[in-house]
Amino acid sequence: MAAILVVDDDQDIREALIEILSDEGHTASGAGNGAEALVSLRQFPRPDLILLDLMMPVMNGWDFTAEIAKDPVLSQIPVVLLSGGGELQQHADSLRVTAFLVKPIKVDALLTMVEAVSGAA
């Protein structure tokens, strides 16, 4: 099973995703913005996958991905964008993330994506 960091400023969404992932046997933790996520990532153990919202206060998804790209270790962690905003495919391409999911997130799509990206069965 995978260790997953859920980065989303909406506490209800973040907690729901953590609960769903935990119920499936994954180790899931959360951060309310990119700055909190960076603090978490600089501690051990590092996650196998990051689920990242784009639109957040303090540090948004664009700034977060720019920061982790500067670190050779953190830049190797797969990132899946989560957003309800338009043009998600273009954002995903420009940020060079692994994949994306459109909000509202369907549980089966989330679990399939997590398995595919993290290699967790």
C-alpha positions as protocol buffer text, in pm:
chain_id: "A"
residue {
  index: 1
  type: MET
  ca { x: 0 y: 0 z: 0 }
}
residue {
  index: 2
  type: ALA
  ca { x: 107 y: 358 z: -65 }
}
residue {
  index: 3
  type: ALA
  ca { x: 189 y: 651 z: 159 }
}
residue {
  index: 4
  type: ILE
  ca { x: -7 y: 948 z: 23 }
}
residue {
  index: 5
  type: LEU
  ca { x: 1 y: 1320 z: 105 }
}
residue {
  index: 6
  type: VAL
  ca { x: -327 y: 1499 z: 33 }
}
residue {
  index: 7
  type: VAL
  ca { x: -275 y: 1874 z: -16 }
}
residue {
  index: 8
  type: ASP
  ca { x: -604 y: 2065 z: -24 }
}
residue {
  index: 9
  type: ASP
  ca { x: -721 y: 2378 z: 157 }
}
residue {
  index: 10
  type: ASP
  ca { x: -1078 y: 2245 z: 188 }
}
residue {
  index: 11
  type: GLN
  ca { x: -1066 y: 2055 z: 516 }
}
residue {
  index: 12
  type: ASP
  ca { x: -1376 y: 1850 z: 438 }
}
residue {
  index: 13
  type: ILE
  ca { x: -1236 y: 1730 z: 105 }
}
residue {
  index: 14
  type: ARG
  ca { x: -893 y: 1664 z: 256 }
}
residue {
  index: 15
  type: GLU
  ca { x: -1036 y: 1461 z: 545 }
}
residue {
  index: 16
  type: ALA
  ca { x: -1272 y: 1268 z: 316 }
}
residue {
  index: 17
  type: LEU
  ca { x: -987 y: 1173 z: 83 }
}
residue {
  index: 18
  type: ILE
  ca { x: -768 y: 1070 z: 376 }
}
residue {
  index: 19
  type: GLU
  ca { x: -1049 y: 855 z: 513 }
}
residue {
  index: 20
  type: ILE
  ca { x: -1117 y: 688 z: 178 }
}
residue {
  index: 21
  type: LEU
  ca { x: -749 y: 615 z: 122 }
}
residue {
  index: 22
  type: SER
  ca { x: -699 y: 490 z: 478 }
}
residue {
  index: 23
  type: ASP
  ca { x: -1002 y: 260 z: 446 }
}
residue {
  index: 24
  type: GLU
  ca { x: -831 y: 107 z: 142 }
}
residue {
  index: 25
  type: GLY
  ca { x: -517 y: 35 z: 345 }
}
residue {
  index: 26
  type: HIS
  ca { x: -305 y: 331 z: 238 }
}
residue {
  index: 27
  type: THR
  ca { x: -122 y: 557 z: 482 }
}
residue {
  index: 28
  type: ALA
  ca { x: -264 y: 902 z: 416 }
}
residue {
  index: 29
  type: SER
  ca { x: -187 y: 1238 z: 570 }
}
residue {
  index: 30
  type: GLY
  ca { x: -288 y: 1592 z: 483 }
}
residue {
  index: 31
  type: ALA
  ca { x: -172 y: 1948 z: 445 }
}
residue {
  index: 32
  type: GLY
  ca { x: -387 y: 2259 z: 402 }
}
residue {
  index: 33
  type: ASN
  ca { x: -162 y: 2433 z: 150 }
}
residue {
  index: 34
  type: GLY
  ca { x: 166 y: 2400 z: -35 }
}
residue {
  index: 35
  type: ALA
  ca { x: 374 y: 2553 z: 245 }
}
residue {
  index: 36
  type: GLU
  ca { x: 244 y: 2298 z: 497 }
}
residue {
  index: 37
  type: ALA
  ca { x: 308 y: 2023 z: 244 }
}
residue {
  index: 38
  type: LEU
  ca { x: 671 y: 2132 z: 199 }
}
residue {
  index: 39
  type: VAL
  ca { x: 726 y: 2110 z: 575 }
}
residue {
  index: 40
  type: SER
  ca { x: 577 y: 1760 z: 572 }
}
residue {
  index: 41
  type: LEU
  ca { x: 786 y: 1652 z: 272 }
}
residue {
  index: 42
  type: ARG
  ca { x: 1110 y: 1759 z: 435 }
}
residue {
  index: 43
  type: GLN
  ca { x: 1044 y: 1511 z: 713 }
}
residue {
  index: 44
  type: PHE
  ca { x: 1063 y: 1136 z: 685 }
}
residue {
  index: 45
  type: PRO
  ca { x: 907 y: 919 z: 564 }
}
residue {
  index: 46
  type: ARG
  ca { x: 830 y: 1081 z: 233 }
}
residue {
  index: 47
  type: PRO
  ca { x: 507 y: 984 z: 56 }
}
residue {
  index: 48
  type: ASP
  ca { x: 486 y: 765 z: -251 }
}
residue {
  index: 49
  type: LEU
  ca { x: 230 y: 1001 z: -406 }
}
residue {
  index: 50
  type: ILE
  ca { x: 103 y: 1358 z: -365 }
}
residue {
  index: 51
  type: LEU
  ca { x: -259 y: 1451 z: -440 }
}
residue {
  index: 52
  type: LEU
  ca { x: -248 y: 1828 z: -501 }
}
residue {
  index: 53
  type: ASP
  ca { x: -519 y: 2091 z: -525 }
}
residue {
  index: 54
  type: LEU
  ca { x: -426 y: 2388 z: -745 }
}
residue {
  index: 55
  type: MET
  ca { x: -620 y: 2674 z: -589 }
}
residue {
  index: 56
  type: MET
  ca { x: -507 y: 2724 z: -228 }
}
residue {
  index: 57
  type: PRO
  ca { x: -409 y: 3019 z: -8 }
}
residue {
  index: 58
  type: VAL
  ca { x: -56 y: 3068 z: 128 }
}
residue {
  index: 59
  type: MET
  ca { x: 108 y: 2852 z: -141 }
}
residue {
  index: 60
  type: ASN
  ca { x: -95 y: 2730 z: -438 }
}
residue {
  index: 61
  type: GLY
  ca { x: -32 y: 2422 z: -652 }
}
residue {
  index: 62
  type: TRP
  ca { x: 171 y: 2610 z: -913 }
}
residue {
  index: 63
  type: ASP
  ca { x: 414 y: 2750 z: -653 }
}
residue {
  index: 64
  type: PHE
  ca { x: 431 y: 2415 z: -474 }
}
residue {
  index: 65
  type: THR
  ca { x: 526 y: 2222 z: -788 }
}
residue {
  index: 66
  type: ALA
  ca { x: 788 y: 2487 z: -870 }
}
residue {
  index: 67
  type: GLU
  ca { x: 940 y: 2439 z: -523 }
}
residue {
  index: 68
  type: ILE
  ca { x: 955 y: 2061 z: -533 }
}
residue {
  index: 69
  type: ALA
  ca { x: 1101 y: 2073 z: -885 }
}
residue {
  index: 70
  type: LYS
  ca { x: 1410 y: 2240 z: -733 }
}
residue {
  index: 71
  type: ASP
  ca { x: 1475 y: 1940 z: -507 }
}
residue {
  index: 72
  type: PRO
  ca { x: 1612 y: 1626 z: -680 }
}
residue {
  index: 73
  type: VAL
  ca { x: 1456 y: 1396 z: -419 }
}
residue {
  index: 74
  type: LEU
  ca { x: 1114 y: 1563 z: -388 }
}
residue {
  index: 75
  type: SER
  ca { x: 1082 y: 1607 z: -763 }
}
residue {
  index: 76
  type: GLN
  ca { x: 1076 y: 1227 z: -800 }
}
residue {
  index: 77
  type: ILE
  ca { x: 749 y: 1193 z: -604 }
}
residue {
  index: 78
  type: PRO
  ca { x: 453 y: 1154 z: -843 }
}
residue {
  index: 79
  type: VAL
  ca { x: 197 y: 1436 z: -824 }
}
residue {
  index: 80
  type: VAL
  ca { x: -169 y: 1407 z: -922 }
}
residue {
  index: 81
  type: LEU
  ca { x: -357 y: 1737 z: -959 }
}
residue {
  index: 82
  type: LEU
  ca { x: -704 y: 1771 z: -810 }
}
residue {
  index: 83
  type: SER
  ca { x: -911 y: 2064 z: -931 }
}
residue {
  index: 84
  type: GLY
  ca { x: -1257 y: 2169 z: -1027 }
}
residue {
  index: 85
  type: GLY
  ca { x: -1124 y: 2452 z: -1241 }
}
residue {
  index: 86
  type: GLY
  ca { x: -1122 y: 2454 z: -1617 }
}
residue {
  index: 87
  type: GLU
  ca { x: -827 y: 2378 z: -1842 }
}
residue {
  index: 88
  type: LEU
  ca { x: -698 y: 2110 z: -1605 }
}
residue {
  index: 89
  type: GLN
  ca { x: -528 y: 1917 z: -1886 }
}
residue {
  index: 90
  type: GLN
  ca { x: -330 y: 2227 z: -1984 }
}
residue {
  index: 91
  type: HIS
  ca { x: -233 y: 2295 z: -1622 }
}
residue {
  index: 92
  type: ALA
  ca { x: -125 y: 1935 z: -1577 }
}
residue {
  index: 93
  type: ASP
  ca { x: 88 y: 1952 z: -1891 }
}
residue {
  index: 94
  type: SER
  ca { x: 249 y: 2284 z: -1796 }
}
residue {
  index: 95
  type: LEU
  ca { x: 328 y: 2165 z: -1442 }
}
residue {
  index: 96
  type: ARG
  ca { x: 465 y: 1831 z: -1564 }
}
residue {
  index: 97
  type: VAL
  ca { x: 261 y: 1635 z: -1312 }
}
residue {
  index: 98
  type: THR
  ca { x: 188 y: 1266 z: -1346 }
}
residue {
  index: 99
  type: ALA
  ca { x: -190 y: 1288 z: -1384 }
}
residue {
  index: 100
  type: PHE
  ca { x: -502 y: 1479 z: -1280 }
}
residue {
  index: 101
  type: LEU
  ca { x: -852 y: 1420 z: -1144 }
}
residue {
  index: 102
  type: VAL
  ca { x: -1144 y: 1659 z: -1185 }
}
residue {
  index: 103
  type: LYS
  ca { x: -1341 y: 1760 z: -875 }
}
residue {
  index: 104
  type: PRO
  ca { x: -1583 y: 1640 z: -756 }
}
residue {
  index: 105
  type: ILE
  ca { x: -1367 y: 1331 z: -739 }
}
residue {
  index: 106
  type: LYS
  ca { x: -1525 y: 992 z: -799 }
}
residue {
  index: 107
  type: VAL
  ca { x: -1399 y: 736 z: -549 }
}
residue {
  index: 108
  type: ASP
  ca { x: -1343 y: 462 z: -807 }
}
residue {
  index: 109
  type: ALA
  ca { x: -1143 y: 701 z: -1028 }
}
residue {
  index: 110
  type: LEU
  ca { x: -935 y: 809 z: -727 }
}
residue {
  index: 111
  type: LEU
  ca { x: -853 y: 455 z: -622 }
}
residue {
  index: 112
  type: THR
  ca { x: -772 y: 349 z: -979 }
}
residue {
  index: 113
  type: MET
  ca { x: -542 y: 649 z: -1018 }
}
residue {
  index: 114
  type: VAL
  ca { x: -367 y: 585 z: -687 }
}
residue {
  index: 115
  type: GLU
  ca { x: -305 y: 223 z: -781 }
}
residue {
  index: 116
  type: ALA
  ca { x: -179 y: 311 z: -1127 }
}
residue {
  index: 117
  type: VAL
  ca { x: 49 y: 596 z: -1018 }
}
residue {
  index: 118
  type: SER
  ca { x: 186 y: 453 z: -695 }
}
residue {
  index: 119
  type: GLY
  ca { x: 202 y: 91 z: -805 }
}
residue {
  index: 120
  type: ALA
  ca { x: 4 y: -3 z: -491 }
}
residue {
  index: 121
  type: ALA
  ca { x: -220 y: -300 z: -534 }
}
